[in-house]
Amino acid sequence: MKNYVFVGYYGSGKTEMAVNFAYARKQAERRVALVDLDIVNLYFRSRELKEKLAEDGIDVIVSEGKLALADLPALTPAIYGVLSQPQLPVIWDVGGDEVGATALGRFAAQIEASSYQLYLVVNTFRPFTRKPAEILKVKEEIERAARLKITHFVANPNLGEATTVQQVFEGTLLVEEAAIQAGIPLAWVGVLPGLLPEVSELLPGRNFLTLERFMLTPWQRDQQTFNTDPRTMFKPGNR
């Protein structure tokens, strides 16, 4: 697969998911690229995070300031550059609203031609994605703007560090219901490492991506250590 595209409404955790997925892909790849098409993303302006990603073999393509549709021409040559490398997996972090999806739509033909998976990251504790019907409405809006079909759902029900096992369980069931109605699979469940043992017992057979927290404030980042060993990140379910 060439392109792995992550979309989701504000607060869905799609950026966290995209970064963690990039590290997980490093298990099989020498290099991966991460394209930031989010409309407002303060965190990738952090020199420390960009340097860490680069040191770990993840090439980051990002605007130096607030990205708007008018700024896309400046990023387009670099984006086409990674798209033109058949063996380089590209992970896309895309704003989930109509403007962000429209930015992705500018590259729809090239993405579709080179193969893709498009993941809708859903946090059922955020507005507009609390019910299956709302999730399906978001799916349709993003597909229309992006001119690409969503291929998978990703369940990421959370309230940050306050998240409980029961909340992950209940939120995942809501996302699964939307997936069943849409006729597309649930790719995996995002979960903090400390919750994984109990969550995996409540949700047997599901795949899990354990999430290291990268999207931190500067004072949190100073105290954070990262476990980016891909062998500990993806947990396939056993059916």
FIKOLZA-1660 file (N, C-alpha, C; in steps of 0.1 Angstrom, whole numbers, plus 5000, padded with zeros to 4 digits):
% residues 239
   i   px   py   pz ch aa at
   1 5008 4988 5000  A  M  N
   1 5000 5000 5000  A  M CA
   1 5009 5013 5000  A  M  C
   2 5005 5022 4992  A  K  N
   2 5013 5034 4991  A  K CA
   2 5009 5045 5000  A  K  C
   3 4996 5048 5001  A  N  N
   3 4991 5060 5009  A  N CA
   3 4982 5055 5020  A  N  C
   4 4984 5060 5032  A  Y  N
   4 4976 5058 5044  A  Y CA
   4 4971 5072 5049  A  Y  C
   5 4958 5074 5047  A  V  N
   5 4953 5088 5049  A  V CA
   5 4944 5087 5062  A  V  C
   6 4947 5097 5071  A  F  N
   6 4939 5098 5083  A  F CA
   6 4931 5111 5083  A  F  C
   7 4918 5109 5085  A  V  N
   7 4909 5121 5086  A  V CA
   7 4901 5120 5099  A  V  C
   8 4896 5131 5104  A  G  N
   8 4888 5130 5116  A  G CA
   8 4885 5144 5120  A  G  C
   9 4874 5146 5127  A  Y  N
   9 4870 5159 5132  A  Y CA
   9 4879 5163 5143  A  Y  C
  10 4879 5176 5147  A  Y  N
  10 4887 5182 5157  A  Y CA
  10 4885 5174 5170  A  Y  C
  11 4896 5170 5176  A  G  N
  11 4895 5162 5189  A  G CA
  11 4894 5147 5187  A  G  C
  12 4894 5143 5174  A  S  N
  12 4893 5128 5171  A  S CA
  12 4906 5121 5175  A  S  C
  13 4917 5128 5175  A  G  N
  13 4930 5121 5178  A  G CA
  13 4937 5116 5165  A  G  C
  14 4933 5122 5154  A  K  N
  14 4938 5116 5141  A  K CA
  14 4953 5119 5139  A  K  C
  15 4958 5131 5144  A  T  N
  15 4972 5134 5143  A  T CA
  15 4980 5124 5152  A  T  C
  16 4976 5122 5164  A  E  N
  16 4982 5112 5173  A  E CA
  16 4982 5099 5166  A  E  C
  17 4971 5095 5160  A  M  N
  17 4970 5082 5153  A  M CA
  17 4980 5081 5141  A  M  C
  18 4980 5092 5133  A  A  N
  18 4989 5092 5122  A  A CA
  18 5004 5091 5126  A  A  C
  19 5008 5098 5136  A  V  N
  19 5022 5097 5140  A  V CA
  19 5025 5083 5146  A  V  C
  20 5016 5078 5154  A  N  N
  20 5019 5064 5159  A  N CA
  20 5019 5054 5148  A  N  C
  21 5010 5055 5139  A  F  N
  21 5009 5046 5127  A  F CA
  21 5022 5047 5119  A  F  C
  22 5028 5059 5118  A  A  N
  22 5040 5060 5111  A  A CA
  22 5051 5052 5117  A  A  C
  23 5052 5053 5131  A  Y  N
  23 5062 5045 5138  A  Y CA
  23 5059 5030 5136  A  Y  C
  24 5047 5026 5137  A  A  N
  24 5044 5012 5135  A  A CA
  24 5048 5007 5121  A  A  C
  25 5046 5016 5111  A  R  N
  25 5051 5012 5097  A  R CA
  25 5066 5010 5096  A  R  C
  26 5073 5017 5105  A  K  N
  26 5087 5015 5105  A  K CA
  26 5092 5001 5108  A  K  C
  27 5084 4993 5113  A  Q  N
  27 5087 4979 5115  A  Q CA
  27 5091 4972 5102  A  Q  C
  28 5084 4976 5091  A  A  N
  28 5086 4969 5078  A  A CA
  28 5093 4978 5068  A  A  C
  29 5095 4991 5071  A  E  N
  29 5100 5000 5061  A  E CA
  29 5112 5007 5066  A  E  C
  30 5122 5010 5056  A  R  N
  30 5133 5017 5060  A  R CA
  30 5130 5032 5062  A  R  C
  31 5121 5037 5054  A  R  N
  31 5117 5051 5055  A  R CA
  31 5102 5052 5053  A  R  C
  32 5096 5062 5059  A  V  N
  32 5082 5066 5056  A  V CA
  32 5081 5081 5056  A  V  C
  33 5071 5086 5049  A  A  N
  33 5069 5101 5049  A  A CA
  33 5056 5104 5056  A  A  C
  34 5055 5115 5062  A  L  N
  34 5043 5120 5069  A  L CA
  34 5040 5134 5063  A  L  C
  35 5028 5135 5057  A  V  N
  35 5024 5148 5051  A  V CA
  35 5014 5154 5060  A  V  C
  36 5016 5166 5065  A  D  N
  36 5007 5173 5073  A  D CA
  36 4998 5182 5065  A  D  C
  37 4986 5178 5063  A  L  N
  37 4976 5187 5055  A  L CA
  37 4966 5193 5065  A  L  C
  38 4968 5192 5078  A  D  N
  38 4959 5198 5087  A  D CA
  38 4958 5213 5086  A  D  C
  39 4947 5219 5088  A  I  N
  39 4945 5233 5086  A  I CA
  39 4951 5241 5098  A  I  C
  40 4950 5236 5110  A  V  N
  40 4956 5243 5121  A  V CA
  40 4962 5232 5130  A  V  C
  41 4976 5232 5130  A  N  N
  41 4983 5222 5138  A  N CA
  41 4995 5229 5144  A  N  C
  42 4994 5233 5156  A  L  N
  42 5005 5239 5163  A  L CA
  42 5016 5230 5166  A  L  C
  43 5013 5217 5168  A  Y  N
  43 5023 5208 5174  A  Y CA
  43 5035 5205 5164  A  Y  C
  44 5032 5204 5151  A  F  N
  44 5042 5201 5142  A  F CA
  44 5051 5213 5139  A  F  C
  45 5048 5225 5145  A  R  N
  45 5058 5236 5145  A  R CA
  45 5069 5234 5155  A  R  C
  46 5067 5224 5164  A  S  N
  46 5078 5221 5174  A  S CA
  46 5090 5215 5167  A  S  C
  47 5101 5222 5168  A  R  N
  47 5114 5218 5162  A  R CA
  47 5118 5204 5168  A  R  C
  48 5115 5202 5181  A  E  N
  48 5119 5190 5187  A  E CA
  48 5112 5178 5181  A  E  C
  49 5099 5179 5179  A  L  N
  49 5092 5168 5174  A  L CA
  49 5096 5165 5159  A  L  C
  50 5097 5175 5151  A  K  N
  50 5101 5173 5137  A  K CA
  50 5114 5167 5136  A  K  C
  51 5124 5171 5145  A  E  N
  51 5137 5165 5145  A  E CA
  51 5137 5151 5149  A  E  C
  52 5129 5148 5159  A  K  N
  52 5128 5134 5164  A  K CA
  52 5123 5125 5153  A  K  C
  53 5112 5129 5146  A  L  N
  53 5106 5121 5135  A  L CA
  53 5117 5119 5124  A  L  C
  54 5124 5130 5121  A  A  N
  54 5134 5128 5110  A  A CA
  54 5145 5119 5114  A  A  C
  55 5149 5120 5127  A  E  N
  55 5160 5111 5132  A  E CA
  55 5156 5096 5131  A  E  C
  56 5143 5094 5133  A  D  N
  56 5137 5081 5133  A  D CA
  56 5133 5076 5119  A  D  C
  57 5137 5083 5109  A  G  N
  57 5135 5079 5095  A  G CA
  57 5121 5082 5090  A  G  C
  58 5114 5092 5096  A  I  N
  58 5101 5097 5091  A  I CA
  58 5103 5111 5086  A  I  C
  59 5101 5112 5073  A  D  N
  59 5103 5125 5066  A  D CA
  59 5090 5133 5068  A  D  C
  60 5090 5145 5073  A  V  N
  60 5078 5153 5076  A  V CA
  60 5077 5164 5066  A  V  C
  61 5066 5165 5059  A  I  N
  61 5063 5176 5050  A  I CA
  61 5052 5184 5056  A  I  C
  62 5056 5196 5059  A  V  N
  62 5047 5205 5067  A  V CA
  62 5049 5219 5064  A  V  C
  63 5038 5227 5064  A  S  N
  63 5039 5242 5063  A  S CA
  63 5046 5247 5075  A  S  C
  64 5053 5258 5073  A  E  N
  64 5060 5264 5085  A  E CA
  64 5050 5273 5093  A  E  C
  65 5039 5276 5087  A  G  N
  65 5029 5284 5094  A  G CA
  65 5016 5278 5093  A  G  C
  66 5005 5285 5097  A  K  N
  66 4992 5280 5096  A  K CA
  66 4989 5276 5082  A  K  C
  67 4985 5264 5079  A  L  N
  67 4982 5259 5066  A  L CA
  67 4968 5263 5062  A  L  C
  68 4967 5269 5050  A  A  N
  68 4954 5272 5045  A  A CA
  68 4954 5268 5030  A  A  C
  69 4943 5267 5024  A  L  N
  69 4942 5263 5010  A  L CA
  69 4952 5271 5001  A  L  C
  70 4953 5284 5004  A  A  N
  70 4961 5292 4996  A  A CA
  70 4976 5289 4997  A  A  C
  71 4980 5282 5008  A  D  N
  71 4994 5278 5010  A  D CA
  71 4998 5265 5003  A  D  C
  72 4988 5258 4998  A  L  N
  72 4991 5245 4992  A  L CA
  72 5001 5245 4981  A  L  C
  73 5001 5255 4972  A  P  N
  73 5012 5255 4961  A  P CA
  73 5026 5254 4967  A  P  C
  74 5028 5260 4978  A  A  N
  74 5042 5259 4984  A  A CA
  74 5045 5244 4988  A  A  C
  75 5035 5237 4992  A  L  N
  75 5038 5223 4996  A  L CA
  75 5037 5213 4985  A  L  C
  76 5030 5217 4974  A  T  N
  76 5027 5207 4963  A  T CA
  76 5040 5200 4958  A  T  C
  77 5051 5207 4954  A  P  N
  77 5062 5200 4949  A  P CA
  77 5068 5189 4958  A  P  C
  78 5068 5192 4971  A  A  N
  78 5073 5182 4981  A  A CA
  78 5063 5170 4981  A  A  C
  79 5050 5173 4981  A  I  N
  79 5041 5162 4981  A  I CA
  79 5042 5154 4969  A  I  C
  80 5042 5160 4957  A  Y  N
  80 5044 5152 4945  A  Y CA
  80 5057 5144 4945  A  Y  C
  81 5067 5150 4952  A  G  N
  81 5080 5143 4953  A  G CA
  81 5079 5130 4960  A  G  C
  82 5071 5129 4972  A  V  N
  82 5070 5116 4979  A  V CA
  82 5060 5107 4971  A  V  C
  83 5050 5113 4965  A  L  N
  83 5041 5105 4957  A  L CA
  83 5048 5098 4945  A  L  C
  84 5058 5104 4940  A  S  N
  84 5065 5098 4929  A  S CA
  84 5075 5087 4932  A  S  C
  85 5077 5084 4945  A  Q  N
  85 5086 5073 4950  A  Q CA
  85 5077 5061 4953  A  Q  C
  86 5077 5051 4944  A  P  N
  86 5067 5040 4946  A  P CA
  86 5070 5032 4959  A  P  C
  87 5082 5031 4963  A  Q  N
  87 5085 5023 4975  A  Q CA
  87 5084 5030 4988  A  Q  C
  88 5080 5043 4988  A  L  N
  88 5080 5051 5000  A  L CA
  88 5066 5052 5005  A  L  C
  89 5062 5046 5016  A  P  N
  89 5049 5047 5021  A  P CA
  89 5046 5062 5026  A  P  C
  90 5035 5067 5023  A  V  N
  90 5031 5081 5027  A  V CA
  90 5019 5080 5037  A  V  C
  91 5021 5086 5048  A  I  N
  91 5010 5088 5058  A  I CA
  91 5005 5102 5058  A  I  C
  92 4992 5104 5056  A  W  N
  92 4987 5117 5055  A  W CA
  92 4979 5121 5067  A  W  C
  93 4981 5132 5073  A  D  N
  93 4974 5138 5084  A  D CA
  93 4965 5149 5079  A  D  C
  94 4952 5147 5078  A  V  N
  94 4944 5156 5071  A  V CA
  94 4933 5162 5080  A  V  C
  95 4930 5175 5079  A  G  N
  95 4919 5181 5087  A  G CA
  95 4906 5174 5083  A  G  C
  96 4898 5171 5093  A  G  N
  96 4885 5164 5090  A  G CA
  96 4873 5172 5086  A  G  C
  97 4875 5185 5086  A  D  N
  97 4863 5193 5082  A  D CA
  97 4864 5195 5067  A  D  C
  98 4854 5202 5061  A  E  N
  98 4853 5203 5047  A  E CA
  98 4865 5209 5041  A  E  C
  99 4870 5219 5047  A  V  N
  99 4882 5226 5041  A  V CA
  99 4894 5217 5041  A  V  C
 100 4896 5210 5052  A  G  N
 100 4908 5200 5052  A  G CA
 100 4906 5189 5042  A  G  C
 101 4894 5184 5041  A  A  N
 101 4892 5173 5031  A  A CA
 101 4893 5179 5017  A  A  C
 102 4890 5191 5015  A  T  N
 102 4891 5197 5001  A  T CA
 102 4906 5198 4998  A  T  C
 103 4914 5201 5008  A  A  N
 103 4929 5202 5005  A  A CA
 103 4934 5188 5001  A  A  C
 104 4929 5177 5007  A  L  N
 104 4932 5164 5003  A  L CA
 104 4927 5161 4989  A  L  C
 105 4916 5166 4985  A  G  N
 105 4910 5164 4972  A  G CA
 105 4918 5168 4961  A  G  C
 106 4927 5178 4963  A  R  N
 106 4936 5183 4953  A  R CA
 106 4945 5172 4948  A  R  C
 107 4948 5162 4956  A  F  N
 107 4957 5151 4953  A  F CA
 107 4950 5138 4951  A  F  C
 108 4936 5139 4950  A  A  N
 108 4928 5126 4949  A  A CA
 108 4932 5117 4938  A  A  C
 109 4934 5123 4926  A  A  N
 109 4937 5115 4914  A  A CA
 109 4950 5107 4916  A  A  C
 110 4960 5114 4921  A  Q  N
 110 4973 5108 4923  A  Q CA
 110 4973 5097 4934  A  Q  C
 111 4966 5100 4945  A  I  N
 111 4965 5091 4956  A  I CA
 111 4958 5078 4951  A  I  C
 112 4947 5080 4944  A  E  N
 112 4939 5069 4940  A  E CA
 112 4947 5060 4930  A  E  C
 113 4954 5067 4921  A  A  N
 113 4962 5059 4911  A  A CA
 113 4973 5051 4917  A  A  C
 114 4978 5055 4929  A  S  N
 114 4989 5048 4935  A  S CA
 114 4985 5039 4947  A  S  C
 115 4972 5037 4949  A  S  N
 115 4966 5029 4959  A  S CA
 115 4966 5036 4973  A  S  C
 116 4955 5034 4980  A  Y  N
 116 4954 5041 4993  A  Y CA
 116 4944 5034 5002  A  Y  C
 117 4946 5037 5015  A  Q  N
 117 4936 5033 5025  A  Q CA
 117 4933 5046 5033  A  Q  C
 118 4920 5049 5034  A  L  N
 118 4915 5062 5040  A  L CA
 118 4908 5058 5053  A  L  C
 119 4914 5063 5064  A  Y  N
 119 4909 5059 5078  A  Y CA
 119 4902 5071 5084  A  Y  C
 120 4889 5069 5088  A  L  N
 120 4882 5079 5095  A  L CA
 120 4883 5076 5110  A  L  C
 121 4891 5085 5117  A  V  N
 121 4893 5083 5131  A  V CA
 121 4882 5089 5139  A  V  C
 122 4875 5082 5148  A  V  N
 122 4863 5086 5155  A  V CA
 122 4865 5086 5170  A  V  C
 123 4863 5097 5176  A  N  N
 123 4863 5098 5191  A  N CA
 123 4848 5101 5194  A  N  C
 124 4841 5091 5200  A  T  N
 124 4827 5093 5203  A  T CA
 124 4824 5102 5214  A  T  C
 125 4835 5108 5220  A  F  N
 125 4833 5118 5231  A  F CA
 125 4834 5132 5226  A  F  C
 126 4835 5133 5213  A  R  N
 126 4836 5147 5207  A  R CA
 126 4822 5150 5200  A  R  C
 127 4819 5163 5198  A  P  N
 127 4807 5166 5191  A  P CA
 127 4807 5161 5177  A  P  C
 128 4795 5158 5172  A  F  N
 128 4792 5154 5158  A  F CA
 128 4796 5139 5155  A  F  C
 129 4801 5132 5165  A  T  N
 129 4805 5118 5162  A  T CA
 129 4801 5110 5175  A  T  C
 130 4790 5113 5181  A  R  N
 130 4786 5106 5194  A  R CA
 130 4777 5094 5191  A  R  C
 131 4771 5094 5179  A  K  N
 131 4761 5084 5175  A  K CA
 131 4765 5078 5161  A  K  C
 132 4761 5066 5158  A  P  N
 132 4764 5060 5145  A  P CA
 132 4759 5069 5134  A  P  C
 133 4747 5075 5135  A  A  N
 133 4741 5083 5124  A  A CA
 133 4750 5095 5122  A  A  C
 134 4755 5101 5133  A  E  N
 134 4764 5113 5131  A  E CA
 134 4777 5109 5125  A  E  C
 135 4782 5097 5129  A  I  N
 135 4795 5093 5123  A  I CA
 135 4793 5091 5108  A  I  C
 136 4782 5085 5104  A  L  N
 136 4780 5083 5089  A  L CA
 136 4778 5096 5082  A  L  C
 137 4772 5105 5088  A  K  N
 137 4771 5119 5082  A  K CA
 137 4784 5125 5079  A  K  C
 138 4793 5124 5090  A  V  N
 138 4807 5129 5088  A  V CA
 138 4814 5122 5077  A  V  C
 139 4812 5109 5076  A  K  N
 139 4818 5101 5066  A  K CA
 139 4814 5106 5052  A  K  C
 140 4802 5108 5050  A  E  N
 140 4797 5113 5037  A  E CA
 140 4802 5127 5033  A  E  C
 141 4803 5136 5043  A  E  N
 141 4808 5149 5041  A  E CA
 141 4822 5149 5037  A  E  C
 142 4830 5141 5044  A  I  N
 142 4845 5140 5041  A  I CA
 142 4847 5134 5027  A  I  C
 143 4840 5124 5024  A  E  N
 143 4841 5117 5011  A  E CA
 143 4838 5127 4999  A  E  C
 144 4827 5134 5001  A  R  N
 144 4823 5144 4991  A  R CA
 144 4834 5154 4989  A  R  C
 145 4840 5160 4999  A  A  N
 145 4850 5170 4998  A  A CA
 145 4863 5165 4993  A  A  C
 146 4867 5153 4998  A  A  N
 146 4880 5147 4994  A  A CA
 146 4880 5141 4981  A  A  C
 147 4868 5137 4976  A  R  N
 147 4867 5130 4963  A  R CA
 147 4874 5116 4964  A  R  C
 148 4874 5110 4976  A  L  N
 148 4880 5097 4979  A  L CA
 148 4870 5090 4988  A  L  C
 149 4870 5077 4987  A  K  N
 149 4861 5069 4996  A  K CA
 149 4869 5065 5009  A  K  C
 150 4862 5066 5020  A  I  N
 150 4867 5061 5033  A  I CA
 150 4867 5046 5032  A  I  C
 151 4878 5039 5035  A  T  N
 151 4879 5025 5034  A  T CA
 151 4879 5018 5048  A  T  C
 152 4882 5025 5059  A  H  N
 152 4882 5019 5072  A  H CA
 152 4878 5030 5082  A  H  C
 153 4872 5025 5093  A  F  N
 153 4870 5033 5105  A  F CA
 153 4881 5029 5115  A  F  C
 154 4885 5039 5123  A  V  N
 154 4894 5036 5134  A  V CA
 154 4887 5042 5147  A  V  C
 155 4885 5033 5157  A  A  N
 155 4878 5037 5169  A  A CA
 155 4889 5043 5179  A  A  C
 156 4887 5056 5183  A  N  N
 156 4896 5062 5192  A  N CA
 156 4888 5069 5203  A  N  C
 157 4879 5062 5210  A  P  N
 157 4871 5069 5221  A  P CA
 157 4880 5072 5233  A  P  C
 158 4880 5085 5236  A  N  N
 158 4889 5088 5247  A  N CA
 158 4886 5102 5253  A  N  C
 159 4890 5104 5265  A  L  N
 159 4889 5116 5272  A  L CA
 159 4903 5120 5277  A  L  C
 160 4913 5117 5269  A  G  N
 160 4927 5119 5273  A  G CA
 160 4931 5110 5284  A  G  C
 161 4939 5115 5293  A  E  N
 161 4944 5107 5304  A  E CA
 161 4933 5102 5314  A  E  C
 162 4921 5108 5313  A  A  N
 162 4910 5104 5322  A  A CA
 162 4902 5093 5316  A  A  C
 163 4906 5088 5304  A  T  N
 163 4898 5077 5298  A  T CA
 163 4898 5064 5306  A  T  C
 164 4886 5058 5307  A  T  N
 164 4884 5046 5314  A  T CA
 164 4883 5034 5304  A  T  C
 165 4885 5022 5309  A  V  N
 165 4883 5010 5301  A  V CA
 165 4869 5009 5296  A  V  C
 166 4859 5012 5304  A  Q  N
 166 4845 5012 5300  A  Q CA
 166 4842 5021 5289  A  Q  C
 167 4848 5033 5289  A  Q  N
 167 4845 5043 5279  A  Q CA
 167 4851 5038 5265  A  Q  C
 168 4863 5032 5266  A  V  N
 168 4868 5027 5253  A  V CA
 168 4859 5016 5248  A  V  C
 169 4854 5007 5256  A  F  N
 169 4846 4996 5252  A  F CA
 169 4833 5001 5246  A  F  C
 170 4826 5010 5253  A  E  N
 170 4813 5015 5248  A  E CA
 170 4815 5023 5235  A  E  C
 171 4825 5032 5235  A  G  N
 171 4827 5040 5223  A  G CA
 171 4831 5031 5211  A  G  C
 172 4838 5021 5213  A  T  N
 172 4842 5012 5202  A  T CA
 172 4830 5005 5196  A  T  C
 173 4820 5001 5204  A  L  N
 173 4808 4995 5200  A  L CA
 173 4800 5004 5191  A  L  C
 174 4800 5017 5194  A  L  N
 174 4793 5027 5186  A  L CA
 174 4799 5028 5172  A  L  C
 175 4813 5029 5172  A  V  N
 175 4820 5030 5159  A  V CA
 175 4818 5017 5151  A  V  C
 176 4818 5006 5158  A  E  N
 176 4815 4993 5150  A  E CA
 176 4801 4993 5144  A  E  C
 177 4791 4998 5151  A  E  N
 177 4778 4999 5146  A  E CA
 177 4778 5007 5133  A  E  C
 178 4785 5019 5133  A  A  N
 178 4785 5027 5121  A  A CA
 178 4792 5020 5110  A  A  C
 179 4803 5012 5114  A  A  N
 179 4810 5005 5103  A  A CA
 179 4802 4994 5097  A  A  C
 180 4794 4987 5105  A  I  N
 180 4784 4977 5100  A  I CA
 180 4774 4984 5090  A  I  C
 181 4769 4995 5094  A  Q  N
 181 4759 5002 5086  A  Q CA
 181 4765 5006 5073  A  Q  C
 182 4778 5011 5073  A  A  N
 182 4785 5016 5061  A  A CA
 182 4790 5005 5053  A  A  C
 183 4791 4993 5058  A  G  N
 183 4797 4982 5051  A  G CA
 183 4812 4982 5049  A  G  C
 184 4819 4989 5058  A  I  N
 184 4833 4989 5057  A  I CA
 184 4839 4985 5071  A  I  C
 185 4852 4980 5071  A  P  N
 185 4857 4974 5083  A  P CA
 185 4862 4984 5094  A  P  C
 186 4862 4980 5106  A  L  N
 186 4869 4987 5117  A  L CA
 186 4883 4982 5116  A  L  C
 187 4893 4991 5113  A  A  N
 187 4907 4987 5112  A  A CA
 187 4913 4983 5125  A  A  C
 188 4911 4992 5135  A  W  N
 188 4917 4989 5148  A  W CA
 188 4911 4999 5158  A  W  C
 189 4914 4997 5171  A  V  N
 189 4911 5005 5182  A  V CA
 189 4923 5012 5188  A  V  C
 190 4923 5025 5189  A  G  N
 190 4934 5032 5195  A  G CA
 190 4932 5032 5210  A  G  C
 191 4943 5029 5218  A  V  N
 191 4942 5027 5232  A  V CA
 191 4955 5031 5239  A  V  C
 192 4955 5037 5250  A  L  N
 192 4967 5040 5258  A  L CA
 192 4972 5026 5263  A  L  C
 193 4986 5025 5264  A  P  N
 193 4992 5012 5268  A  P CA
 193 4986 5007 5281  A  P  C
 194 4984 5016 5291  A  G  N
 194 4979 5011 5304  A  G CA
 194 4966 5005 5304  A  G  C
 195 4957 5008 5294  A  L  N
 195 4944 5003 5293  A  L CA
 195 4943 4990 5285  A  L  C
 196 4953 4987 5277  A  L  N
 196 4952 4976 5267  A  L CA
 196 4949 4963 5273  A  L  C
 197 4955 4958 5284  A  P  N
 197 4951 4945 5289  A  P CA
 197 4936 4943 5292  A  P  C
 198 4930 4953 5298  A  E  N
 198 4916 4951 5302  A  E CA
 198 4907 4953 5289  A  E  C
 199 4911 4963 5281  A  V  N
 199 4903 4966 5269  A  V CA
 199 4903 4954 5260  A  V  C
 200 4914 4948 5258  A  S  N
 200 4915 4936 5249  A  S CA
 200 4907 4925 5254  A  S  C
 201 4905 4923 5267  A  E  N
 201 4897 4913 5272  A  E CA
 201 4882 4916 5269  A  E  C
 202 4878 4928 5270  A  L  N
 202 4864 4932 5267  A  L CA
 202 4861 4932 5253  A  L  C
 203 4871 4934 5244  A  L  N
 203 4869 4935 5230  A  L CA
 203 4877 4924 5223  A  L  C
 204 4875 4911 5225  A  P  N
 204 4883 4901 5218  A  P CA
 204 4881 4901 5203  A  P  C
 205 4892 4898 5197  A  G  N
 205 4892 4897 5182  A  G CA
 205 4894 4910 5175  A  G  C
 206 4895 4921 5182  A  R  N
 206 4898 4934 5176  A  R CA
 206 4913 4936 5175  A  R  C
 207 4917 4944 5165  A  N  N
 207 4931 4949 5164  A  N CA
 207 4932 4962 5173  A  N  C
 208 4944 4964 5178  A  F  N
 208 4947 4975 5186  A  F CA
 208 4960 4982 5182  A  F  C
 209 4960 4995 5183  A  L  N
 209 4972 5003 5181  A  L CA
 209 4974 5011 5194  A  L  C
 210 4984 5007 5202  A  T  N
 210 4987 5014 5214  A  T CA
 210 4993 5028 5211  A  T  C
 211 4989 5038 5218  A  L  N
 211 4992 5052 5214  A  L CA
 211 5001 5058 5224  A  L  C
 212 5013 5061 5219  A  E  N
 212 5022 5070 5227  A  E CA
 212 5017 5084 5224  A  E  C
 213 5018 5092 5234  A  R  N
 213 5013 5106 5233  A  R CA
 213 5024 5115 5228  A  R  C
 214 5023 5120 5216  A  F  N
 214 5032 5129 5210  A  F CA
 214 5027 5144 5210  A  F  C
 215 5014 5145 5209  A  M  N
 215 5008 5158 5209  A  M CA
 215 5006 5164 5223  A  M  C
 216 5018 5170 5227  A  L  N
 216 5019 5175 5241  A  L CA
 216 5022 5190 5241  A  L  C
 217 5019 5196 5252  A  T  N
 217 5023 5210 5255  A  T CA
 217 5038 5209 5257  A  T  C
 218 5045 5221 5255  A  P  N
 218 5060 5221 5257  A  P CA
 218 5064 5216 5271  A  P  C
 219 5056 5219 5281  A  W  N
 219 5060 5215 5295  A  W CA
 219 5058 5200 5297  A  W  C
 220 5048 5195 5290  A  Q  N
 220 5046 5180 5291  A  Q CA
 220 5057 5173 5283  A  Q  C
 221 5060 5179 5272  A  R  N
 221 5070 5172 5263  A  R CA
 221 5084 5171 5270  A  R  C
 222 5087 5181 5278  A  D  N
 222 5100 5181 5285  A  D CA
 222 5101 5169 5294  A  D  C
 223 5090 5164 5299  A  Q  N
 223 5090 5153 5309  A  Q CA
 223 5087 5139 5302  A  Q  C
 224 5084 5139 5289  A  Q  N
 224 5079 5127 5283  A  Q CA
 224 5091 5119 5277  A  Q  C
 225 5090 5106 5279  A  T  N
 225 5099 5097 5272  A  T CA
 225 5090 5088 5262  A  T  C
 226 5095 5085 5251  A  F  N
 226 5087 5078 5241  A  F CA
 226 5092 5063 5239  A  F  C
 227 5082 5055 5238  A  N  N
 227 5084 5041 5234  A  N CA
 227 5079 5040 5220  A  N  C
 228 5088 5040 5210  A  T  N
 228 5084 5039 5196  A  T CA
 228 5089 5026 5190  A  T  C
 229 5091 5016 5198  A  D  N
 229 5094 5003 5193  A  D CA
 229 5081 4997 5186  A  D  C
 230 5081 4996 5173  A  P  N
 230 5069 4991 5166  A  P CA
 230 5064 4978 5170  A  P  C
 231 5073 4969 5176  A  R  N
 231 5069 4956 5180  A  R CA
 231 5059 4957 5192  A  R  C
 232 5059 4968 5199  A  T  N
 232 5050 4969 5211  A  T CA
 232 5037 4977 5207  A  T  C
 233 5036 4982 5195  A  M  N
 233 5025 4991 5192  A  M CA
 233 5013 4984 5186  A  M  C
 234 5014 4976 5176  A  F  N
 234 5003 4970 5170  A  F CA
 234 5000 4956 5177  A  F  C
 235 4987 4955 5181  A  K  N
 235 4983 4942 5187  A  K CA
 235 4972 4936 5179  A  K  C
 236 4974 4926 5171  A  P  N
 236 4964 4920 5163  A  P CA
 236 4954 4912 5172  A  P  C
 237 4942 4912 5168  A  G  N
 237 4932 4904 5176  A  G CA
 237 4932 4890 5171  A  G  C
 238 4928 4881 5180  A  N  N
 238 4927 4867 5177  A  N CA
 238 4912 4863 5177  A  N  C
 239 4908 4859 5165  A  R  N
 239 4893 4855 5164  A  R CA
 239 4892 4840 5166  A  R  C
% end
